[in-house]
Amino acid sequence: MKQLQIIHEAYLNNIDILELTETNFSSQSIKYQKSYLPKEYVYFFKSSTSYKGNKVGLCLKQHIADYIFYYYGNHGRYIYIDL
């Protein structure tokens, strides 16, 4: 739940781009958690099923996310976006 608090704090402080590491979100819990997150962000999460603690996330405000045409992540270690 700490990740959710950080995302809400970023929203309250008008942060446009937020990167999260070691989220420990499983694929199933991400679907559930997104319903509690601010709708003003677009979320990208990548994870690996074989390692614990290596999941990463990227939160972008909608006005920035509109310019993304490709994103990629590898084994929950990194995410990159192409604007």
The first five atom37 places (N, CA, C, CB, O) and aatype in JSON, in Angstrom:
{
  "aatype": [12, 11, 5, 10, 5, 9, 9, 8, 6, 0, 18, 10, 2, 2, 9, 3, 9, 10, 6, 10, 16, 6, 16, 2, 13, 15, 15, 5, 15, 9, 11, 18, 5, 11, 15, 18, 10, 14, 11, 6, 18, 19, 18, 13, 13, 11, 15, 15, 16, 15, 18, 11, 7, 2, 11, 19, 7, 10, 4, 10, 11, 5, 8, 9, 0, 3, 18, 9, 13, 18, 18, 18, 7, 2, 8, 7, 1, 18, 9, 18, 9, 3, 10],
  "atom_mask": [
    [1, 1, 1, 1, 1],
    [1, 1, 1, 1, 1],
    [1, 1, 1, 1, 1],
    [1, 1, 1, 1, 1],
    [1, 1, 1, 1, 1],
    [1, 1, 1, 1, 1],
    [1, 1, 1, 1, 1],
    [1, 1, 1, 1, 1],
    [1, 1, 1, 1, 1],
    [1, 1, 1, 1, 1],
    [1, 1, 1, 1, 1],
    [1, 1, 1, 1, 1],
    [1, 1, 1, 1, 1],
    [1, 1, 1, 1, 1],
    [1, 1, 1, 1, 1],
    [1, 1, 1, 1, 1],
    [1, 1, 1, 1, 1],
    [1, 1, 1, 1, 1],
    [1, 1, 1, 1, 1],
    [1, 1, 1, 1, 1],
    [1, 1, 1, 1, 1],
    [1, 1, 1, 1, 1],
    [1, 1, 1, 1, 1],
    [1, 1, 1, 1, 1],
    [1, 1, 1, 1, 1],
    [1, 1, 1, 1, 1],
    [1, 1, 1, 1, 1],
    [1, 1, 1, 1, 1],
    [1, 1, 1, 1, 1],
    [1, 1, 1, 1, 1],
    [1, 1, 1, 1, 1],
    [1, 1, 1, 1, 1],
    [1, 1, 1, 1, 1],
    [1, 1, 1, 1, 1],
    [1, 1, 1, 1, 1],
    [1, 1, 1, 1, 1],
    [1, 1, 1, 1, 1],
    [1, 1, 1, 1, 1],
    [1, 1, 1, 1, 1],
    [1, 1, 1, 1, 1],
    [1, 1, 1, 1, 1],
    [1, 1, 1, 1, 1],
    [1, 1, 1, 1, 1],
    [1, 1, 1, 1, 1],
    [1, 1, 1, 1, 1],
    [1, 1, 1, 1, 1],
    [1, 1, 1, 1, 1],
    [1, 1, 1, 1, 1],
    [1, 1, 1, 1, 1],
    [1, 1, 1, 1, 1],
    [1, 1, 1, 1, 1],
    [1, 1, 1, 1, 1],
    [1, 1, 1, 0, 1],
    [1, 1, 1, 1, 1],
    [1, 1, 1, 1, 1],
    [1, 1, 1, 1, 1],
    [1, 1, 1, 0, 1],
    [1, 1, 1, 1, 1],
    [1, 1, 1, 1, 1],
    [1, 1, 1, 1, 1],
    [1, 1, 1, 1, 1],
    [1, 1, 1, 1, 1],
    [1, 1, 1, 1, 1],
    [1, 1, 1, 1, 1],
    [1, 1, 1, 1, 1],
    [1, 1, 1, 1, 1],
    [1, 1, 1, 1, 1],
    [1, 1, 1, 1, 1],
    [1, 1, 1, 1, 1],
    [1, 1, 1, 1, 1],
    [1, 1, 1, 1, 1],
    [1, 1, 1, 1, 1],
    [1, 1, 1, 0, 1],
    [1, 1, 1, 1, 1],
    [1, 1, 1, 1, 1],
    [1, 1, 1, 0, 1],
    [1, 1, 1, 1, 1],
    [1, 1, 1, 1, 1],
    [1, 1, 1, 1, 1],
    [1, 1, 1, 1, 1],
    [1, 1, 1, 1, 1],
    [1, 1, 1, 1, 1],
    [1, 1, 1, 1, 1]
  ],
  "atom_positions": [
    [[0.8, -1.2, 0.0], [0.0, 0.0, 0.0], [0.85, 1.28, 0.0], [-0.92, -0.01, 1.19], [0.35, 2.36, -0.29]],
    [[2.13, 1.14, 0.32], [3.01, 2.31, 0.31], [3.09, 2.92, -1.09], [4.41, 1.92, 0.79], [3.16, 4.14, -1.23]],
    [[3.08, 2.07, -2.12], [3.13, 2.57, -3.49], [1.92, 3.45, -3.8], [3.22, 1.42, -4.47], [2.05, 4.48, -4.46]],
    [[0.76, 3.03, -3.33], [-0.45, 3.81, -3.56], [-0.38, 5.17, -2.88], [-1.69, 3.05, -3.07], [-0.82, 6.18, -3.44]],
    [[0.18, 5.21, -1.68], [0.34, 6.48, -0.97], [1.3, 7.4, -1.71], [0.84, 6.23, 0.46], [1.06, 8.61, -1.78]],
    [[2.36, 6.85, -2.25], [3.33, 7.66, -3.0], [2.68, 8.24, -4.25], [4.56, 6.83, -3.37], [2.89, 9.41, -4.57]],
    [[1.9, 7.44, -4.95], [1.23, 7.92, -6.17], [0.23, 9.01, -5.83], [0.52, 6.76, -6.88], [0.15, 10.01, -6.55]],
    [[-0.53, 8.85, -4.75], [-1.48, 9.89, -4.35], [-0.75, 11.16, -3.94], [-2.36, 9.38, -3.19], [-1.22, 12.26, -4.22]],
    [[0.38, 11.03, -3.28], [1.18, 12.2, -2.9], [1.7, 12.92, -4.14], [2.35, 11.78, -1.99], [1.71, 14.15, -4.18]],
    [[2.13, 12.17, -5.15], [2.58, 12.77, -6.41], [1.44, 13.53, -7.07], [3.13, 11.68, -7.37], [1.64, 14.63, -7.6]],
    [[0.26, 12.96, -7.05], [-0.92, 13.63, -7.62], [-1.21, 14.94, -6.89], [-2.15, 12.7, -7.57], [-1.46, 15.96, -7.52]],
    [[-1.19, 14.91, -5.58], [-1.48, 16.11, -4.79], [-0.45, 17.21, -5.0], [-1.56, 15.75, -3.31], [-0.77, 18.39, -4.87]],
    [[0.79, 16.83, -5.33], [1.86, 17.8, -5.54], [2.09, 18.11, -7.01], [3.14, 17.29, -4.92], [3.11, 18.7, -7.36]],
    [[1.15, 17.72, -7.87], [1.2, 18.05, -9.29], [2.44, 17.54, -10.0], [1.11, 19.54, -9.47], [2.99, 18.25, -10.84]],
    [[2.9, 16.36, -9.69], [4.06, 15.76, -10.34], [3.59, 15.11, -11.64], [4.76, 14.72, -9.41], [2.63, 14.35, -11.66]],
    [[4.3, 15.41, -12.74], [3.89, 14.93, -14.06], [4.38, 13.51, -14.36], [4.4, 15.86, -15.13], [3.65, 12.73, -14.97]],
    [[5.59, 13.17, -13.94], [6.16, 11.86, -14.22], [6.7, 11.27, -12.92], [7.29, 11.95, -15.3], [7.45, 11.93, -12.2]],
    [[6.31, 10.04, -12.64], [6.75, 9.37, -11.42], [7.18, 7.95, -11.78], [5.63, 9.35, -10.34], [6.43, 7.21, -12.43]],
    [[8.38, 7.59, -11.36], [8.89, 6.24, -11.6], [8.96, 5.5, -10.27], [10.29, 6.27, -12.28], [9.45, 6.04, -9.28]],
    [[8.46, 4.27, -10.26], [8.47, 3.45, -9.05], [9.32, 2.22, -9.29], [7.03, 3.04, -8.65], [9.29, 1.64, -10.38]],
    [[10.09, 1.81, -8.29], [10.88, 0.59, -8.4], [10.52, -0.35, -7.26], [12.41, 0.9, -8.39], [10.01, 0.08, -6.22]],
    [[10.78, -1.61, -7.47], [10.51, -2.65, -6.48], [9.09, -2.55, -5.93], [11.52, -2.55, -5.35], [8.87, -2.55, -4.72]],
    [[8.14, -2.48, -6.84], [6.74, -2.3, -6.43], [6.14, -3.56, -5.8], [5.91, -1.88, -7.61], [5.24, -3.46, -4.97]],
    [[6.62, -4.73, -6.19], [6.08, -6.0, -5.71], [4.61, -6.2, -6.06], [6.25, -6.1, -4.22], [3.92, -7.0, -5.42]],
    [[4.11, -5.48, -7.08], [2.75, -5.71, -7.55], [2.75, -6.96, -8.43], [2.22, -4.47, -8.33], [3.57, -7.08, -9.34]],
    [[1.84, -7.87, -8.16], [1.67, -8.99, -9.07], [0.76, -8.55, -10.22], [1.07, -10.24, -8.33], [0.1, -7.52, -10.14]],
    [[0.73, -9.33, -11.28], [-0.11, -9.0, -12.43], [-1.58, -8.9, -12.04], [0.07, -10.04, -13.54], [-2.31, -8.03, -12.53]],
    [[-2.02, -9.77, -11.15], [-3.41, -9.76, -10.69], [-3.7, -8.55, -9.81], [-3.73, -11.04, -9.93], [-4.76, -7.93, -9.93]],
    [[-2.77, -8.2, -8.93], [-3.04, -7.1, -8.01], [-2.98, -5.74, -8.71], [-2.04, -7.12, -6.86], [-3.61, -4.79, -8.26]],
    [[-2.23, -5.64, -9.82], [-2.18, -4.38, -10.55], [-3.56, -4.02, -11.06], [-1.18, -4.48, -11.73], [-3.98, -2.86, -10.97]],
    [[-4.28, -4.99, -11.6], [-5.64, -4.73, -12.09], [-6.53, -4.21, -10.97], [-6.24, -6.0, -12.71], [-7.34, -3.31, -11.18]],
    [[-6.39, -4.79, -9.79], [-7.18, -4.38, -8.64], [-6.75, -3.0, -8.13], [-7.06, -5.42, -7.52], [-7.6, -2.17, -7.81]],
    [[-5.45, -2.76, -8.05], [-4.93, -1.5, -7.5], [-5.26, -0.3, -8.38], [-3.42, -1.6, -7.31], [-5.46, 0.79, -7.86]],
    [[-5.31, -0.49, -9.69], [-5.56, 0.62, -10.6], [-6.89, 1.3, -10.33], [-5.52, 0.14, -12.04], [-7.05, 2.49, -10.6]],
    [[-7.85, 0.57, -9.8], [-9.16, 1.16, -9.52], [-9.08, 2.19, -8.4], [-10.16, 0.08, -9.16], [-9.97, 3.04, -8.27]],
    [[-8.03, 2.14, -7.58], [-7.86, 3.08, -6.47], [-6.92, 4.24, -6.81], [-7.34, 2.36, -5.26], [-6.76, 5.16, -6.0]],
    [[-6.31, 4.21, -7.97], [-5.33, 5.23, -8.34], [-6.0, 6.41, -9.04], [-4.26, 4.63, -9.25], [-7.06, 6.25, -9.64]],
    [[-5.39, 7.6, -8.96], [-5.96, 8.77, -9.63], [-6.1, 8.54, -11.13], [-5.09, 10.0, -9.37], [-5.19, 8.02, -11.77]],
    [[-7.23, 8.93, -11.68], [-7.5, 8.72, -13.11], [-6.73, 9.71, -13.98], [-9.0, 8.86, -13.37], [-6.72, 9.55, -15.2]],
    [[-6.1, 10.71, -13.41], [-5.35, 11.71, -14.18], [-4.01, 11.18, -14.68], [-5.13, 12.95, -13.33], [-3.34, 11.83, -15.48]],
    [[-3.62, 10.0, -14.22], [-2.36, 9.38, -14.63], [-2.64, 8.2, -15.55], [-1.54, 8.93, -13.4], [-3.69, 7.56, -15.49]],
    [[-1.66, 7.93, -16.41], [-1.64, 6.7, -17.19], [-0.51, 5.86, -16.59], [-1.42, 6.97, -18.75], [0.57, 6.37, -16.33]],
    [[-0.77, 4.57, -16.37], [0.16, 3.71, -15.63], [0.75, 2.64, -16.53], [-0.55, 3.07, -14.45], [0.06, 2.03, -17.34]],
    [[2.05, 2.43, -16.37], [2.76, 1.37, -17.06], [3.47, 0.55, -15.98], [3.77, 1.94, -18.13], [4.26, 1.09, -15.2]],
    [[3.21, -0.74, -15.94], [3.86, -1.63, -14.98], [4.46, -2.79, -15.73], [2.87, -2.12, -13.88], [3.84, -3.35, -16.64]],
    [[5.67, -3.17, -15.36], [6.33, -4.35, -15.92], [6.86, -5.18, -14.78], [7.47, -3.95, -16.91], [7.38, -4.65, -13.8]],
    [[6.73, -6.5, -14.91], [7.21, -7.36, -13.84], [7.7, -8.68, -14.42], [6.11, -7.61, -12.79], [7.39, -9.04, -15.55]],
    [[8.46, -9.36, -13.62], [8.92, -10.7, -13.95], [8.31, -11.64, -12.92], [10.49, -10.79, -13.97], [8.27, -11.32, -11.73]],
    [[7.86, -12.77, -13.37], [7.23, -13.71, -12.43], [8.27, -14.52, -11.67], [6.3, -14.65, -13.18], [7.93, -15.17, -10.68]],
    [[9.51, -14.5, -12.11], [10.5, -15.37, -11.48], [11.32, -14.71, -10.38], [11.41, -15.9, -12.52], [12.04, -15.4, -9.66]],
    [[11.24, -13.4, -10.24], [12.04, -12.71, -9.22], [11.15, -11.85, -8.33], [13.14, -11.85, -9.89], [10.2, -11.24, -8.81]],
    [[11.46, -11.8, -7.06], [10.7, -10.98, -6.12], [11.37, -9.6, -6.0], [10.59, -11.66, -4.72], [12.59, -9.5, -5.94]],
    [[10.55, -8.56, -5.97], [11.06, -7.22, -5.72], [11.62, -6.5, -6.92], [0.0, 0.0, 0.0], [12.27, -5.47, -6.77]],
    [[11.38, -7.02, -8.13], [11.99, -6.39, -9.28], [10.97, -5.71, -10.2], [12.75, -7.41, -10.06], [11.3, -5.36, -11.33]],
    [[9.79, -5.53, -9.73], [8.77, -4.91, -10.57], [8.95, -3.39, -10.58], [7.37, -5.28, -10.07], [9.31, -2.79, -9.57]],
    [[8.69, -2.78, -11.75], [8.82, -1.33, -11.89], [7.53, -0.75, -12.44], [10.02, -0.97, -12.8], [6.74, -1.44, -13.08]],
    [[7.33, 0.53, -12.17], [6.15, 1.21, -12.66], [6.48, 2.63, -13.09], [0.0, 0.0, 0.0], [7.44, 3.23, -12.61]],
    [[5.68, 3.13, -13.99], [5.84, 4.49, -14.48], [4.46, 5.12, -14.53], [6.55, 4.52, -15.88], [3.53, 4.55, -15.1]],
    [[4.33, 6.3, -13.94], [3.06, 7.02, -13.92], [3.27, 8.34, -14.65], [2.54, 7.26, -12.45], [4.17, 9.11, -14.31]],
    [[2.44, 8.6, -15.64], [2.55, 9.82, -16.43], [1.21, 10.53, -16.45], [3.02, 9.51, -17.86], [0.16, 9.9, -16.58]],
    [[1.24, 11.84, -16.34], [0.0, 12.6, -16.49], [-0.52, 12.42, -17.91], [0.23, 14.12, -16.16], [0.25, 12.21, -18.85]],
    [[-1.82, 12.51, -18.06], [-2.47, 12.23, -19.34], [-1.93, 13.11, -20.46], [-3.96, 12.42, -19.21], [-1.77, 12.63, -21.59]],
    [[-1.65, 14.39, -20.19], [-1.2, 15.29, -21.27], [0.18, 14.9, -21.81], [-1.18, 16.73, -20.77], [0.53, 15.29, -22.92]],
    [[0.97, 14.17, -21.05], [2.26, 13.66, -21.53], [2.07, 12.3, -22.19], [3.29, 13.56, -20.36], [2.67, 12.01, -23.23]],
    [[1.24, 11.46, -21.6], [1.01, 10.11, -22.11], [0.39, 10.12, -23.51], [0.11, 9.34, -21.16], [0.54, 9.15, -24.25]],
    [[-0.3, 11.19, -23.86], [-0.89, 11.29, -25.19], [0.16, 11.23, -26.3], [-1.71, 12.57, -25.31], [-0.16, 10.9, -27.44]],
    [[1.4, 11.55, -25.99], [2.47, 11.6, -26.99], [3.32, 10.32, -27.04], [3.37, 12.78, -26.71], [4.27, 10.25, -27.82]],
    [[2.99, 9.33, -26.24], [3.73, 8.07, -26.26], [3.2, 7.2, -27.39], [3.6, 7.32, -24.89], [1.99, 6.98, -27.51]],
    [[4.12, 6.72, -28.22], [3.66, 5.81, -29.26], [4.21, 4.4, -29.06], [4.06, 6.33, -30.61], [3.79, 3.47, -29.75]],
    [[5.16, 4.23, -28.12], [5.69, 2.9, -27.85], [6.32, 2.87, -26.47], [6.72, 2.49, -28.93], [6.96, 3.84, -26.06]],
    [[6.15, 1.77, -25.76], [6.86, 1.57, -24.5], [7.29, 0.12, -24.4], [5.98, 1.98, -23.28], [6.68, -0.77, -24.99]],
    [[8.35, -0.11, -23.64], [8.91, -1.45, -23.52], [9.52, -1.62, -22.14], [9.96, -1.71, -24.62], [10.1, -0.68, -21.59]],
    [[9.39, -2.79, -21.58], [10.04, -3.13, -20.32], [10.63, -4.52, -20.41], [0.0, 0.0, 0.0], [10.2, -5.34, -21.22]],
    [[11.63, -4.79, -19.59], [12.3, -6.06, -19.66], [12.47, -6.67, -18.27], [13.65, -5.91, -20.34], [13.17, -6.11, -17.43]],
    [[11.83, -7.8, -18.04], [11.97, -8.59, -16.82], [11.75, -7.78, -15.54], [13.33, -9.22, -16.78], [12.32, -8.11, -14.51]],
    [[10.94, -6.75, -15.6], [10.68, -5.96, -14.4], [11.85, -5.15, -13.93], [0.0, 0.0, 0.0], [11.86, -4.68, -12.79]],
    [[12.85, -4.97, -14.79], [14.05, -4.21, -14.4], [14.0, -2.77, -14.88], [15.29, -4.88, -14.95], [14.54, -1.88, -14.22]],
    [[13.36, -2.52, -16.0], [13.28, -1.14, -16.51], [12.07, -1.0, -17.43], [14.59, -0.75, -17.26], [11.53, -1.98, -17.94]],
    [[11.69, 0.23, -17.64], [10.65, 0.59, -18.61], [11.21, 1.78, -19.38], [9.24, 0.94, -17.92], [11.76, 2.71, -18.79]],
    [[11.05, 1.76, -20.69], [11.36, 2.98, -21.42], [10.18, 3.32, -22.33], [12.67, 2.83, -22.25], [9.43, 2.45, -22.78]],
    [[10.04, 4.6, -22.57], [8.94, 5.09, -23.4], [9.53, 5.89, -24.55], [7.95, 5.96, -22.57], [10.59, 6.5, -24.42]],
    [[8.85, 5.87, -25.66], [9.26, 6.6, -26.85], [8.19, 7.66, -27.11], [9.45, 5.64, -28.09], [7.03, 7.34, -27.39]],
    [[8.59, 8.91, -27.03], [7.66, 10.03, -27.25], [7.75, 10.52, -28.67], [7.94, 11.18, -26.28], [7.04, 11.45, -29.05]]
  ]
}
